Amino acid sequence: MDGCCPPTSHGPATSFTGELKGEYQTWTLDGKEVQVYVTGSKDAEKTVVFFPDIFGIKHGRVCANADFLAERGLHVLVPDTHFGDPVPFEAWGPNFMEYFGPWL
């Protein structure tokens, strides 16, 4: 097995290179600043809190997927649950567990 995922999985999501439709905002929650990707109409009937994977909100397709949901009428919030300390995307590969274990 190469990395952490089975051979039949999709593997790592490559970084999205298109244009995002939402915006990154800084919110203060319980005295801590957290970055949140916000997309979709605030007037939407429903809001979705979309949690990122271990690579955070600025790698892969997390925010592009949030935009996809927003295009379908939802207000979407993607908080940086890692507070700026995601697993480095460049760690993906055969030595992935060397990065992942200490990060946990």
C-alpha positions in Angstrom: 0.0 0.0 0.0 1.3 3.4 -1.0 0.6 6.1 1.7 -2.4 5.7 3.9 -5.2 4.8 1.4 -6.1 1.4 -0.2 -5.0 0.9 -3.8 -8.7 1.1 -5.0 -9.3 4.6 -3.4 -9.2 7.8 -5.2 -6.0 8.9 -3.5 -5.2 12.5 -2.6 -7.3 15.3 -4.0 -5.1 17.5 -6.1 -5.2 21.2 -5.2 -8.0 23.1 -6.9 -6.7 25.6 -9.4 -9.9 27.2 -10.5 -11.5 30.3 -9.1 -13.3 30.0 -5.8 -16.7 31.8 -5.4 -16.7 32.4 -1.7 -14.3 34.2 0.6 -12.0 33.5 3.5 -13.0 35.3 6.7 -11.4 35.5 10.1 -13.8 34.9 13.0 -13.1 35.0 16.7 -14.5 32.0 18.6 -14.0 31.7 22.3 -11.2 34.2 22.1 -9.4 32.3 19.3 -9.1 33.5 15.7 -10.2 30.9 13.2 -10.2 31.2 9.4 -13.5 30.2 7.8 -14.3 29.8 4.1 -17.8 31.3 3.5 -19.8 30.7 0.3 -23.4 30.9 -0.8 -26.2 33.3 0.1 -26.6 34.3 3.8 -30.3 34.3 3.0 -30.3 30.6 2.1 -32.9 28.5 3.8 -30.3 26.1 5.1 -26.7 26.4 6.2 -24.1 23.6 6.1 -21.0 23.4 8.2 -18.5 21.5 5.9 -15.6 20.1 7.9 -12.3 19.8 6.0 -10.1 16.8 5.8 -6.6 16.5 7.4 -5.1 18.7 4.7 -7.1 21.8 5.8 -9.2 24.4 3.9 -6.6 25.6 1.4 -5.6 22.3 -0.2 -7.5 19.8 -2.2 -11.1 20.4 -3.3 -12.7 21.3 0.0 -13.7 24.9 -0.8 -14.6 24.0 -4.4 -16.9 21.3 -3.0 -18.4 24.0 -0.7 -19.0 26.2 -3.7 -20.7 23.2 -5.4 -23.2 23.0 -2.5 -23.6 26.8 -2.5 -24.6 26.7 -6.2 -27.4 24.4 -5.1 -28.9 27.0 -2.8 -27.0 26.4 0.5 -25.1 28.8 2.7 -21.8 26.9 3.4 -19.2 27.5 6.2 -15.9 25.7 6.1 -14.0 26.3 9.4 -10.3 25.7 9.7 -10.6 23.1 12.4 -6.8 22.7 12.4 -6.2 26.4 13.3 -3.6 26.8 10.5 -1.8 23.5 11.3 -3.0 20.9 8.7 -1.0 17.9 7.6 1.3 19.3 4.9 -0.2 18.4 1.6 3.3 17.7 0.2 3.6 15.0 2.8 1.4 12.7 0.7 3.3 9.7 -0.6 5.0 6.6 0.7 6.3 8.3 3.9 2.9 9.8 4.7 2.6 8.1 8.1 5.9 9.8 9.2 4.1 13.1 9.0 0.7 12.0 10.1 1.7 10.3 13.4 3.4 13.4 14.9 0.7 15.7 13.6 -2.0 13.8 15.4 
